Amino acid sequence: MLRRILKIITEQSEFQIAMQKSKYFVPKISYADTYFIRHVDRITQEDYIPTLQDILVMRQPSKAIRETLTLIGTTVVRTVDLAEQSHYLHKHLHYFESVDTVMFIVPLSNRLFSNQPAEAESELEASVRLFETIVTSPHMLKKDYVVFFNKLDLLRSEIEEASSDDIASVCEDRVATVVDNWKQRFFAFKHKPDSKDCRMISIYVICALDVDQMKSVMRDCLRGIFDLHRKRHVLL
């Protein structure tokens, strides 16, 4: 019954017109909401089985600190997820002096070209300041850093909506320019005097909901980390 009601609502012309103007909604409609509205035909089927992407979209943010052990070949990888602990990060860093690699996720703001540029800028600048806190911490000396620029799809959509030029290559050039500028901001920490003990900073541009891409990226990322540590152990 609920499926039929959802289907009827989303098929109404008034609803479809409203969704075309959803970028002006206050409060802003979430990505998960728009995702499931776009896939309503599939989701309302009687034999619906959630895809991996459906599950990823549904996953709610958590402030819990999670530790995961993953066996890769004969190597056990220990991952500690600090989740939404950015406001208290300085209180936790001394617990992680023994870690080898720090993975840092930066959301490429989909509000970068919105009517509230100051808000969007503060979101990205907050990521830069948080990364600086980690890189320059005395507890995080001699670490490798892997930075993921996430939500590339949302950045691309926002640039396309804000652009008066319909040429796809022009929009892609603008996306590349934005990403390159932020890459330089993060690479610059490698050369700061108070972060001179930082060993490596590598950056990947991703869309975390693209499962196939993430498999490839994580494979390359882990291979690079393993190769670096193998070489260092040989030198020792």
Biotite code that builds the C-alpha atoms (Angstrom):
import biotite.structure as struc

atoms = struc.array([
    struc.Atom([0.000, 0.000, 0.000], chain_id="A", res_id=1, res_name="MET", atom_name="CA", element="C"),
    struc.Atom([2.784, 2.427, 0.939], chain_id="A", res_id=2, res_name="LEU", atom_name="CA", element="C"),
    struc.Atom([4.555, 1.669, -2.331], chain_id="A", res_id=3, res_name="ARG", atom_name="CA", element="C"),
    struc.Atom([1.451, 2.514, -4.333], chain_id="A", res_id=4, res_name="ARG", atom_name="CA", element="C"),
    struc.Atom([1.013, 5.799, -2.461], chain_id="A", res_id=5, res_name="ILE", atom_name="CA", element="C"),
    struc.Atom([4.664, 6.725, -3.063], chain_id="A", res_id=6, res_name="LEU", atom_name="CA", element="C"),
    struc.Atom([4.292, 5.916, -6.749], chain_id="A", res_id=7, res_name="LYS", atom_name="CA", element="C"),
    struc.Atom([1.107, 8.004, -7.064], chain_id="A", res_id=8, res_name="ILE", atom_name="CA", element="C"),
    struc.Atom([2.704, 11.008, -5.324], chain_id="A", res_id=9, res_name="ILE", atom_name="CA", element="C"),
    struc.Atom([5.863, 11.010, -7.447], chain_id="A", res_id=10, res_name="THR", atom_name="CA", element="C"),
    struc.Atom([3.844, 10.750, -10.669], chain_id="A", res_id=11, res_name="GLU", atom_name="CA", element="C"),
    struc.Atom([1.874, 13.924, -9.922], chain_id="A", res_id=12, res_name="GLN", atom_name="CA", element="C"),
    struc.Atom([2.806, 16.785, -12.256], chain_id="A", res_id=13, res_name="SER", atom_name="CA", element="C"),
    struc.Atom([2.926, 19.218, -9.312], chain_id="A", res_id=14, res_name="GLU", atom_name="CA", element="C"),
    struc.Atom([5.464, 17.010, -7.558], chain_id="A", res_id=15, res_name="PHE", atom_name="CA", element="C"),
    struc.Atom([7.640, 16.710, -10.664], chain_id="A", res_id=16, res_name="GLN", atom_name="CA", element="C"),
    struc.Atom([7.583, 20.483, -11.202], chain_id="A", res_id=17, res_name="ILE", atom_name="CA", element="C"),
    struc.Atom([8.579, 21.013, -7.572], chain_id="A", res_id=18, res_name="ALA", atom_name="CA", element="C"),
    struc.Atom([11.484, 18.560, -7.917], chain_id="A", res_id=19, res_name="MET", atom_name="CA", element="C"),
    struc.Atom([12.785, 20.502, -10.909], chain_id="A", res_id=20, res_name="GLN", atom_name="CA", element="C"),
    struc.Atom([13.132, 23.477, -8.546], chain_id="A", res_id=21, res_name="LYS", atom_name="CA", element="C"),
    struc.Atom([14.471, 21.435, -5.631], chain_id="A", res_id=22, res_name="SER", atom_name="CA", element="C"),
    struc.Atom([17.789, 23.303, -5.553], chain_id="A", res_id=23, res_name="LYS", atom_name="CA", element="C"),
    struc.Atom([15.873, 26.297, -4.150], chain_id="A", res_id=24, res_name="TYR", atom_name="CA", element="C"),
    struc.Atom([14.318, 24.330, -1.281], chain_id="A", res_id=25, res_name="PHE", atom_name="CA", element="C"),
    struc.Atom([14.964, 25.545, 2.266], chain_id="A", res_id=26, res_name="VAL", atom_name="CA", element="C"),
    struc.Atom([16.032, 23.426, 4.048], chain_id="A", res_id=27, res_name="PRO", atom_name="CA", element="C"),
    struc.Atom([17.912, 21.821, 1.175], chain_id="A", res_id=28, res_name="LYS", atom_name="CA", element="C"),
    struc.Atom([16.656, 18.419, 0.065], chain_id="A", res_id=29, res_name="ILE", atom_name="CA", element="C"),
    struc.Atom([19.210, 15.697, 0.794], chain_id="A", res_id=30, res_name="SER", atom_name="CA", element="C"),
    struc.Atom([21.063, 13.663, -1.799], chain_id="A", res_id=31, res_name="TYR", atom_name="CA", element="C"),
    struc.Atom([19.481, 10.471, -0.409], chain_id="A", res_id=32, res_name="ALA", atom_name="CA", element="C"),
    struc.Atom([15.986, 11.917, -0.936], chain_id="A", res_id=33, res_name="ASP", atom_name="CA", element="C"),
    struc.Atom([16.622, 12.819, -4.566], chain_id="A", res_id=34, res_name="THR", atom_name="CA", element="C"),
    struc.Atom([18.379, 9.497, -5.176], chain_id="A", res_id=35, res_name="TYR", atom_name="CA", element="C"),
    struc.Atom([15.401, 7.408, -4.083], chain_id="A", res_id=36, res_name="PHE", atom_name="CA", element="C"),
    struc.Atom([12.925, 9.654, -5.891], chain_id="A", res_id=37, res_name="ILE", atom_name="CA", element="C"),
    struc.Atom([14.880, 9.116, -9.122], chain_id="A", res_id=38, res_name="ARG", atom_name="CA", element="C"),
    struc.Atom([14.805, 5.346, -8.551], chain_id="A", res_id=39, res_name="HIS", atom_name="CA", element="C"),
    struc.Atom([11.221, 5.135, -7.302], chain_id="A", res_id=40, res_name="VAL", atom_name="CA", element="C"),
    struc.Atom([10.104, 2.824, -10.146], chain_id="A", res_id=41, res_name="ASP", atom_name="CA", element="C"),
    struc.Atom([12.693, 0.232, -9.204], chain_id="A", res_id=42, res_name="ARG", atom_name="CA", element="C"),
    struc.Atom([12.256, 0.604, -5.450], chain_id="A", res_id=43, res_name="ILE", atom_name="CA", element="C"),
    struc.Atom([8.472, 0.187, -5.545], chain_id="A", res_id=44, res_name="THR", atom_name="CA", element="C"),
    struc.Atom([8.676, -3.168, -7.334], chain_id="A", res_id=45, res_name="GLN", atom_name="CA", element="C"),
    struc.Atom([7.369, -6.156, -5.351], chain_id="A", res_id=46, res_name="GLU", atom_name="CA", element="C"),
    struc.Atom([10.624, -8.066, -5.862], chain_id="A", res_id=47, res_name="ASP", atom_name="CA", element="C"),
    struc.Atom([12.851, -5.089, -4.971], chain_id="A", res_id=48, res_name="TYR", atom_name="CA", element="C"),
    struc.Atom([16.235, -6.031, -3.536], chain_id="A", res_id=49, res_name="ILE", atom_name="CA", element="C"),
    struc.Atom([18.488, -3.148, -2.397], chain_id="A", res_id=50, res_name="PRO", atom_name="CA", element="C"),
    struc.Atom([21.661, -2.734, -4.410], chain_id="A", res_id=51, res_name="THR", atom_name="CA", element="C"),
    struc.Atom([24.984, -1.984, -2.761], chain_id="A", res_id=52, res_name="LEU", atom_name="CA", element="C"),
    struc.Atom([24.612, 1.622, -3.897], chain_id="A", res_id=53, res_name="GLN", atom_name="CA", element="C"),
    struc.Atom([21.158, 1.829, -2.257], chain_id="A", res_id=54, res_name="ASP", atom_name="CA", element="C"),
    struc.Atom([22.665, 0.642, 1.021], chain_id="A", res_id=55, res_name="ILE", atom_name="CA", element="C"),
    struc.Atom([25.525, 3.145, 0.824], chain_id="A", res_id=56, res_name="LEU", atom_name="CA", element="C"),
    struc.Atom([23.099, 6.018, 0.248], chain_id="A", res_id=57, res_name="VAL", atom_name="CA", element="C"),
    struc.Atom([20.963, 4.926, 3.207], chain_id="A", res_id=58, res_name="MET", atom_name="CA", element="C"),
    struc.Atom([23.890, 4.684, 5.618], chain_id="A", res_id=59, res_name="ARG", atom_name="CA", element="C"),
    struc.Atom([23.535, 7.366, 8.277], chain_id="A", res_id=60, res_name="GLN", atom_name="CA", element="C"),
    struc.Atom([26.543, 9.370, 9.541], chain_id="A", res_id=61, res_name="PRO", atom_name="CA", element="C"),
    struc.Atom([27.753, 8.306, 12.957], chain_id="A", res_id=62, res_name="SER", atom_name="CA", element="C"),
    struc.Atom([29.856, 9.940, 15.656], chain_id="A", res_id=63, res_name="LYS", atom_name="CA", element="C"),
    struc.Atom([31.065, 6.566, 16.881], chain_id="A", res_id=64, res_name="ALA", atom_name="CA", element="C"),
    struc.Atom([34.753, 5.655, 16.597], chain_id="A", res_id=65, res_name="ILE", atom_name="CA", element="C"),
    struc.Atom([34.974, 2.330, 14.776], chain_id="A", res_id=66, res_name="ARG", atom_name="CA", element="C"),
    struc.Atom([37.896, -0.069, 14.531], chain_id="A", res_id=67, res_name="GLU", atom_name="CA", element="C"),
    struc.Atom([37.989, -2.646, 11.740], chain_id="A", res_id=68, res_name="THR", atom_name="CA", element="C"),
    struc.Atom([40.437, -5.475, 11.056], chain_id="A", res_id=69, res_name="LEU", atom_name="CA", element="C"),
    struc.Atom([40.648, -6.538, 7.400], chain_id="A", res_id=70, res_name="THR", atom_name="CA", element="C"),
    struc.Atom([42.718, -9.441, 6.092], chain_id="A", res_id=71, res_name="LEU", atom_name="CA", element="C"),
    struc.Atom([44.343, -8.606, 2.748], chain_id="A", res_id=72, res_name="ILE", atom_name="CA", element="C"),
    struc.Atom([46.389, -11.567, 1.584], chain_id="A", res_id=73, res_name="GLY", atom_name="CA", element="C"),
    struc.Atom([48.499, -12.405, 4.610], chain_id="A", res_id=74, res_name="THR", atom_name="CA", element="C"),
    struc.Atom([48.433, -8.853, 5.975], chain_id="A", res_id=75, res_name="THR", atom_name="CA", element="C"),
    struc.Atom([46.000, -7.665, 8.632], chain_id="A", res_id=76, res_name="VAL", atom_name="CA", element="C"),
    struc.Atom([45.025, -4.018, 8.067], chain_id="A", res_id=77, res_name="VAL", atom_name="CA", element="C"),
    struc.Atom([43.733, -2.190, 11.138], chain_id="A", res_id=78, res_name="ARG", atom_name="CA", element="C"),
    struc.Atom([41.493, 0.758, 10.315], chain_id="A", res_id=79, res_name="THR", atom_name="CA", element="C"),
    struc.Atom([40.238, 3.274, 12.875], chain_id="A", res_id=80, res_name="VAL", atom_name="CA", element="C"),
    struc.Atom([37.388, 5.513, 11.704], chain_id="A", res_id=81, res_name="ASP", atom_name="CA", element="C"),
    struc.Atom([37.145, 8.761, 13.708], chain_id="A", res_id=82, res_name="LEU", atom_name="CA", element="C"),
    struc.Atom([33.869, 9.645, 11.948], chain_id="A", res_id=83, res_name="ALA", atom_name="CA", element="C"),
    struc.Atom([32.414, 12.972, 13.136], chain_id="A", res_id=84, res_name="GLU", atom_name="CA", element="C"),
    struc.Atom([35.113, 13.664, 15.717], chain_id="A", res_id=85, res_name="GLN", atom_name="CA", element="C"),
    struc.Atom([36.600, 16.706, 13.998], chain_id="A", res_id=86, res_name="SER", atom_name="CA", element="C"),
    struc.Atom([35.669, 19.105, 16.814], chain_id="A", res_id=87, res_name="HIS", atom_name="CA", element="C"),
    struc.Atom([37.535, 16.976, 19.356], chain_id="A", res_id=88, res_name="TYR", atom_name="CA", element="C"),
    struc.Atom([40.299, 15.659, 17.137], chain_id="A", res_id=89, res_name="LEU", atom_name="CA", element="C"),
    struc.Atom([43.128, 17.209, 19.156], chain_id="A", res_id=90, res_name="HIS", atom_name="CA", element="C"),
    struc.Atom([41.982, 15.156, 22.148], chain_id="A", res_id=91, res_name="LYS", atom_name="CA", element="C"),
    struc.Atom([42.377, 11.878, 20.260], chain_id="A", res_id=92, res_name="HIS", atom_name="CA", element="C"),
    struc.Atom([45.545, 12.259, 18.172], chain_id="A", res_id=93, res_name="LEU", atom_name="CA", element="C"),
    struc.Atom([47.929, 11.059, 20.880], chain_id="A", res_id=94, res_name="HIS", atom_name="CA", element="C"),
    struc.Atom([46.221, 7.655, 20.742], chain_id="A", res_id=95, res_name="TYR", atom_name="CA", element="C"),
    struc.Atom([47.360, 7.189, 17.143], chain_id="A", res_id=96, res_name="PHE", atom_name="CA", element="C"),
    struc.Atom([51.078, 7.855, 17.298], chain_id="A", res_id=97, res_name="GLU", atom_name="CA", element="C"),
    struc.Atom([51.760, 4.308, 16.086], chain_id="A", res_id=98, res_name="SER", atom_name="CA", element="C"),
    struc.Atom([49.639, 4.467, 12.915], chain_id="A", res_id=99, res_name="VAL", atom_name="CA", element="C"),
    struc.Atom([51.444, 4.363, 9.579], chain_id="A", res_id=100, res_name="ASP", atom_name="CA", element="C"),
    struc.Atom([48.950, 6.038, 7.263], chain_id="A", res_id=101, res_name="THR", atom_name="CA", element="C"),
    struc.Atom([46.210, 8.645, 7.704], chain_id="A", res_id=102, res_name="VAL", atom_name="CA", element="C"),
    struc.Atom([43.273, 8.642, 5.276], chain_id="A", res_id=103, res_name="MET", atom_name="CA", element="C"),
    struc.Atom([41.481, 11.987, 5.082], chain_id="A", res_id=104, res_name="PHE", atom_name="CA", element="C"),
    struc.Atom([38.183, 12.547, 3.238], chain_id="A", res_id=105, res_name="ILE", atom_name="CA", element="C"),
    struc.Atom([37.318, 15.990, 1.881], chain_id="A", res_id=106, res_name="VAL", atom_name="CA", element="C"),
    struc.Atom([33.782, 16.616, 0.549], chain_id="A", res_id=107, res_name="PRO", atom_name="CA", element="C"),
    struc.Atom([33.935, 18.652, -2.641], chain_id="A", res_id=108, res_name="LEU", atom_name="CA", element="C"),
    struc.Atom([31.086, 20.966, -1.715], chain_id="A", res_id=109, res_name="SER", atom_name="CA", element="C"),
    struc.Atom([28.099, 20.890, -4.030], chain_id="A", res_id=110, res_name="ASN", atom_name="CA", element="C"),
    struc.Atom([27.304, 24.374, -2.711], chain_id="A", res_id=111, res_name="ARG", atom_name="CA", element="C"),
    struc.Atom([30.471, 25.892, -4.123], chain_id="A", res_id=112, res_name="LEU", atom_name="CA", element="C"),
    struc.Atom([28.487, 27.750, -6.774], chain_id="A", res_id=113, res_name="PHE", atom_name="CA", element="C"),
    struc.Atom([25.318, 28.336, -4.781], chain_id="A", res_id=114, res_name="SER", atom_name="CA", element="C"),
    struc.Atom([23.798, 31.555, -3.482], chain_id="A", res_id=115, res_name="ASN", atom_name="CA", element="C"),
    struc.Atom([25.681, 31.075, -0.204], chain_id="A", res_id=116, res_name="GLN", atom_name="CA", element="C"),
    struc.Atom([29.350, 30.997, -1.295], chain_id="A", res_id=117, res_name="PRO", atom_name="CA", element="C"),
    struc.Atom([30.579, 31.984, 2.169], chain_id="A", res_id=118, res_name="ALA", atom_name="CA", element="C"),
    struc.Atom([28.956, 28.910, 3.693], chain_id="A", res_id=119, res_name="GLU", atom_name="CA", element="C"),
    struc.Atom([30.399, 26.648, 1.003], chain_id="A", res_id=120, res_name="ALA", atom_name="CA", element="C"),
    struc.Atom([33.832, 28.186, 1.377], chain_id="A", res_id=121, res_name="GLU", atom_name="CA", element="C"),
    struc.Atom([33.814, 27.684, 5.135], chain_id="A", res_id=122, res_name="SER", atom_name="CA", element="C"),
    struc.Atom([33.046, 23.981, 4.651], chain_id="A", res_id=123, res_name="GLU", atom_name="CA", element="C"),
    struc.Atom([36.083, 23.465, 2.436], chain_id="A", res_id=124, res_name="LEU", atom_name="CA", element="C"),
    struc.Atom([38.284, 25.751, 4.489], chain_id="A", res_id=125, res_name="GLU", atom_name="CA", element="C"),
    struc.Atom([37.313, 23.763, 7.592], chain_id="A", res_id=126, res_name="ALA", atom_name="CA", element="C"),
    struc.Atom([38.669, 20.646, 5.881], chain_id="A", res_id=127, res_name="SER", atom_name="CA", element="C"),
    struc.Atom([41.943, 22.429, 5.169], chain_id="A", res_id=128, res_name="VAL", atom_name="CA", element="C"),
    struc.Atom([42.264, 23.612, 8.777], chain_id="A", res_id=129, res_name="ARG", atom_name="CA", element="C"),
    struc.Atom([41.464, 20.144, 10.093], chain_id="A", res_id=130, res_name="LEU", atom_name="CA", element="C"),
    struc.Atom([44.081, 18.579, 7.826], chain_id="A", res_id=131, res_name="PHE", atom_name="CA", element="C"),
    struc.Atom([46.619, 21.137, 9.019], chain_id="A", res_id=132, res_name="GLU", atom_name="CA", element="C"),
    struc.Atom([45.823, 20.187, 12.635], chain_id="A", res_id=133, res_name="THR", atom_name="CA", element="C"),
    struc.Atom([46.659, 16.573, 11.855], chain_id="A", res_id=134, res_name="ILE", atom_name="CA", element="C"),
    struc.Atom([49.744, 17.133, 9.699], chain_id="A", res_id=135, res_name="VAL", atom_name="CA", element="C"),
    struc.Atom([51.373, 19.557, 12.141], chain_id="A", res_id=136, res_name="THR", atom_name="CA", element="C"),
    struc.Atom([50.518, 17.615, 15.307], chain_id="A", res_id=137, res_name="SER", atom_name="CA", element="C"),
    struc.Atom([53.588, 16.397, 17.252], chain_id="A", res_id=138, res_name="PRO", atom_name="CA", element="C"),
    struc.Atom([51.739, 13.090, 17.685], chain_id="A", res_id=139, res_name="HIS", atom_name="CA", element="C"),
    struc.Atom([51.515, 12.525, 13.927], chain_id="A", res_id=140, res_name="MET", atom_name="CA", element="C"),
    struc.Atom([55.154, 12.814, 12.857], chain_id="A", res_id=141, res_name="LEU", atom_name="CA", element="C"),
    struc.Atom([56.503, 10.702, 9.991], chain_id="A", res_id=142, res_name="LYS", atom_name="CA", element="C"),
    struc.Atom([53.105, 9.613, 8.663], chain_id="A", res_id=143, res_name="LYS", atom_name="CA", element="C"),
    struc.Atom([51.879, 9.044, 5.129], chain_id="A", res_id=144, res_name="ASP", atom_name="CA", element="C"),
    struc.Atom([48.664, 10.830, 4.144], chain_id="A", res_id=145, res_name="TYR", atom_name="CA", element="C"),
    struc.Atom([46.077, 9.691, 1.624], chain_id="A", res_id=146, res_name="VAL", atom_name="CA", element="C"),
    struc.Atom([43.501, 12.384, 0.826], chain_id="A", res_id=147, res_name="VAL", atom_name="CA", element="C"),
    struc.Atom([40.217, 11.528, -0.891], chain_id="A", res_id=148, res_name="PHE", atom_name="CA", element="C"),
    struc.Atom([38.339, 14.350, -2.619], chain_id="A", res_id=149, res_name="PHE", atom_name="CA", element="C"),
    struc.Atom([34.812, 12.932, -2.447], chain_id="A", res_id=150, res_name="ASN", atom_name="CA", element="C"),
    struc.Atom([31.486, 13.920, -4.087], chain_id="A", res_id=151, res_name="LYS", atom_name="CA", element="C"),
    struc.Atom([32.977, 14.712, -7.479], chain_id="A", res_id=152, res_name="LEU", atom_name="CA", element="C"),
    struc.Atom([29.572, 13.985, -9.021], chain_id="A", res_id=153, res_name="ASP", atom_name="CA", element="C"),
    struc.Atom([27.899, 16.694, -6.929], chain_id="A", res_id=154, res_name="LEU", atom_name="CA", element="C"),
    struc.Atom([30.610, 19.221, -7.776], chain_id="A", res_id=155, res_name="LEU", atom_name="CA", element="C"),
    struc.Atom([30.192, 18.442, -11.472], chain_id="A", res_id=156, res_name="ARG", atom_name="CA", element="C"),
    struc.Atom([26.396, 18.807, -11.275], chain_id="A", res_id=157, res_name="SER", atom_name="CA", element="C"),
    struc.Atom([26.650, 22.142, -9.496], chain_id="A", res_id=158, res_name="GLU", atom_name="CA", element="C"),
    struc.Atom([29.097, 23.519, -12.058], chain_id="A", res_id=159, res_name="ILE", atom_name="CA", element="C"),
    struc.Atom([26.846, 22.371, -14.910], chain_id="A", res_id=160, res_name="GLU", atom_name="CA", element="C"),
    struc.Atom([23.809, 24.035, -13.302], chain_id="A", res_id=161, res_name="GLU", atom_name="CA", element="C"),
    struc.Atom([25.687, 27.284, -12.711], chain_id="A", res_id=162, res_name="ALA", atom_name="CA", element="C"),
    struc.Atom([27.268, 27.377, -16.162], chain_id="A", res_id=163, res_name="SER", atom_name="CA", element="C"),
    struc.Atom([25.696, 29.308, -19.023], chain_id="A", res_id=164, res_name="SER", atom_name="CA", element="C"),
    struc.Atom([27.748, 27.217, -21.444], chain_id="A", res_id=165, res_name="ASP", atom_name="CA", element="C"),
    struc.Atom([26.250, 23.873, -22.463], chain_id="A", res_id=166, res_name="ASP", atom_name="CA", element="C"),
    struc.Atom([29.512, 22.519, -23.897], chain_id="A", res_id=167, res_name="ILE", atom_name="CA", element="C"),
    struc.Atom([30.449, 19.492, -21.779], chain_id="A", res_id=168, res_name="ALA", atom_name="CA", element="C"),
    struc.Atom([34.193, 19.958, -22.298], chain_id="A", res_id=169, res_name="SER", atom_name="CA", element="C"),
    struc.Atom([34.016, 23.504, -20.889], chain_id="A", res_id=170, res_name="VAL", atom_name="CA", element="C"),
    struc.Atom([32.263, 22.278, -17.730], chain_id="A", res_id=171, res_name="CYS", atom_name="CA", element="C"),
    struc.Atom([34.821, 19.491, -17.336], chain_id="A", res_id=172, res_name="GLU", atom_name="CA", element="C"),
    struc.Atom([37.639, 22.038, -17.623], chain_id="A", res_id=173, res_name="ASP", atom_name="CA", element="C"),
    struc.Atom([36.048, 24.059, -14.818], chain_id="A", res_id=174, res_name="ARG", atom_name="CA", element="C"),
    struc.Atom([35.702, 20.946, -12.667], chain_id="A", res_id=175, res_name="VAL", atom_name="CA", element="C"),
    struc.Atom([39.367, 20.130, -13.276], chain_id="A", res_id=176, res_name="ALA", atom_name="CA", element="C"),
    struc.Atom([40.401, 23.688, -12.367], chain_id="A", res_id=177, res_name="THR", atom_name="CA", element="C"),
    struc.Atom([38.495, 23.611, -9.057], chain_id="A", res_id=178, res_name="VAL", atom_name="CA", element="C"),
    struc.Atom([39.929, 20.205, -8.146], chain_id="A", res_id=179, res_name="VAL", atom_name="CA", element="C"),
    struc.Atom([43.491, 21.209, -9.104], chain_id="A", res_id=180, res_name="ASP", atom_name="CA", element="C"),
    struc.Atom([43.290, 24.357, -6.975], chain_id="A", res_id=181, res_name="ASN", atom_name="CA", element="C"),
    struc.Atom([42.275, 22.343, -3.917], chain_id="A", res_id=182, res_name="TRP", atom_name="CA", element="C"),
    struc.Atom([44.935, 19.737, -4.617], chain_id="A", res_id=183, res_name="LYS", atom_name="CA", element="C"),
    struc.Atom([47.575, 22.449, -4.466], chain_id="A", res_id=184, res_name="GLN", atom_name="CA", element="C"),
    struc.Atom([46.220, 23.628, -1.106], chain_id="A", res_id=185, res_name="ARG", atom_name="CA", element="C"),
    struc.Atom([46.756, 20.182, 0.384], chain_id="A", res_id=186, res_name="PHE", atom_name="CA", element="C"),
    struc.Atom([50.068, 19.424, -1.336], chain_id="A", res_id=187, res_name="PHE", atom_name="CA", element="C"),
    struc.Atom([51.401, 22.715, 0.066], chain_id="A", res_id=188, res_name="ALA", atom_name="CA", element="C"),
    struc.Atom([51.425, 21.214, 3.584], chain_id="A", res_id=189, res_name="PHE", atom_name="CA", element="C"),
    struc.Atom([54.250, 18.918, 2.504], chain_id="A", res_id=190, res_name="LYS", atom_name="CA", element="C"),
    struc.Atom([56.560, 21.934, 2.332], chain_id="A", res_id=191, res_name="HIS", atom_name="CA", element="C"),
    struc.Atom([55.485, 23.806, 5.461], chain_id="A", res_id=192, res_name="LYS", atom_name="CA", element="C"),
    struc.Atom([58.221, 24.033, 8.136], chain_id="A", res_id=193, res_name="PRO", atom_name="CA", element="C"),
    struc.Atom([55.961, 22.709, 10.911], chain_id="A", res_id=194, res_name="ASP", atom_name="CA", element="C"),
    struc.Atom([54.966, 19.659, 8.832], chain_id="A", res_id=195, res_name="SER", atom_name="CA", element="C"),
    struc.Atom([58.433, 18.806, 7.511], chain_id="A", res_id=196, res_name="LYS", atom_name="CA", element="C"),
    struc.Atom([58.229, 15.296, 8.974], chain_id="A", res_id=197, res_name="ASP", atom_name="CA", element="C"),
    struc.Atom([55.253, 14.410, 6.751], chain_id="A", res_id=198, res_name="CYS", atom_name="CA", element="C"),
    struc.Atom([56.516, 11.601, 4.505], chain_id="A", res_id=199, res_name="ARG", atom_name="CA", element="C"),
    struc.Atom([53.982, 11.530, 1.667], chain_id="A", res_id=200, res_name="MET", atom_name="CA", element="C"),
    struc.Atom([50.703, 13.127, 0.597], chain_id="A", res_id=201, res_name="ILE", atom_name="CA", element="C"),
    struc.Atom([48.752, 11.431, -2.194], chain_id="A", res_id=202, res_name="SER", atom_name="CA", element="C"),
    struc.Atom([45.351, 12.573, -3.446], chain_id="A", res_id=203, res_name="ILE", atom_name="CA", element="C"),
    struc.Atom([42.522, 10.650, -5.125], chain_id="A", res_id=204, res_name="TYR", atom_name="CA", element="C"),
    struc.Atom([39.414, 12.248, -6.630], chain_id="A", res_id=205, res_name="VAL", atom_name="CA", element="C"),
    struc.Atom([36.405, 9.996, -6.075], chain_id="A", res_id=206, res_name="ILE", atom_name="CA", element="C"),
    struc.Atom([32.677, 9.522, -5.867], chain_id="A", res_id=207, res_name="CYS", atom_name="CA", element="C"),
    struc.Atom([32.247, 7.141, -2.930], chain_id="A", res_id=208, res_name="ALA", atom_name="CA", element="C"),
    struc.Atom([28.890, 5.929, -4.267], chain_id="A", res_id=209, res_name="LEU", atom_name="CA", element="C"),
    struc.Atom([30.562, 4.683, -7.456], chain_id="A", res_id=210, res_name="ASP", atom_name="CA", element="C"),
    struc.Atom([31.308, 1.176, -6.188], chain_id="A", res_id=211, res_name="VAL", atom_name="CA", element="C"),
    struc.Atom([33.385, 0.027, -9.171], chain_id="A", res_id=212, res_name="ASP", atom_name="CA", element="C"),
    struc.Atom([35.537, 3.148, -9.076], chain_id="A", res_id=213, res_name="GLN", atom_name="CA", element="C"),
    struc.Atom([36.045, 2.820, -5.321], chain_id="A", res_id=214, res_name="MET", atom_name="CA", element="C"),
    struc.Atom([37.218, -0.780, -5.686], chain_id="A", res_id=215, res_name="LYS", atom_name="CA", element="C"),
    struc.Atom([39.818, 0.334, -8.211], chain_id="A", res_id=216, res_name="SER", atom_name="CA", element="C"),
    struc.Atom([40.892, 3.368, -6.164], chain_id="A", res_id=217, res_name="VAL", atom_name="CA", element="C"),
    struc.Atom([41.212, 1.416, -2.911], chain_id="A", res_id=218, res_name="MET", atom_name="CA", element="C"),
    struc.Atom([43.163, -1.307, -4.702], chain_id="A", res_id=219, res_name="ARG", atom_name="CA", element="C"),
    struc.Atom([45.648, 1.260, -6.029], chain_id="A", res_id=220, res_name="ASP", atom_name="CA", element="C"),
    struc.Atom([45.754, 3.069, -2.690], chain_id="A", res_id=221, res_name="CYS", atom_name="CA", element="C"),
    struc.Atom([46.494, -0.050, -0.640], chain_id="A", res_id=222, res_name="LEU", atom_name="CA", element="C"),
    struc.Atom([49.027, -1.287, -3.171], chain_id="A", res_id=223, res_name="ARG", atom_name="CA", element="C"),
    struc.Atom([50.873, 2.017, -2.902], chain_id="A", res_id=224, res_name="GLY", atom_name="CA", element="C"),
    struc.Atom([50.840, 1.907, 0.905], chain_id="A", res_id=225, res_name="ILE", atom_name="CA", element="C"),
    struc.Atom([52.085, -1.694, 1.002], chain_id="A", res_id=226, res_name="PHE", atom_name="CA", element="C"),
    struc.Atom([54.849, -0.987, -1.520], chain_id="A", res_id=227, res_name="ASP", atom_name="CA", element="C"),
    struc.Atom([56.097, 2.003, 0.468], chain_id="A", res_id=228, res_name="LEU", atom_name="CA", element="C"),
    struc.Atom([56.230, 0.087, 3.739], chain_id="A", res_id=229, res_name="HIS", atom_name="CA", element="C"),
    struc.Atom([57.854, -2.911, 2.097], chain_id="A", res_id=230, res_name="ARG", atom_name="CA", element="C"),
    struc.Atom([60.646, -0.708, 0.721], chain_id="A", res_id=231, res_name="LYS", atom_name="CA", element="C"),
    struc.Atom([61.145, 0.981, 4.094], chain_id="A", res_id=232, res_name="ARG", atom_name="CA", element="C"),
    struc.Atom([61.409, -2.342, 5.904], chain_id="A", res_id=233, res_name="HIS", atom_name="CA", element="C"),
    struc.Atom([63.970, -3.516, 3.338], chain_id="A", res_id=234, res_name="VAL", atom_name="CA", element="C"),
    struc.Atom([66.030, -0.366, 3.904], chain_id="A", res_id=235, res_name="LEU", atom_name="CA", element="C"),
    struc.Atom([65.866, -0.918, 7.673], chain_id="A", res_id=236, res_name="LEU", atom_name="CA", element="C"),
])
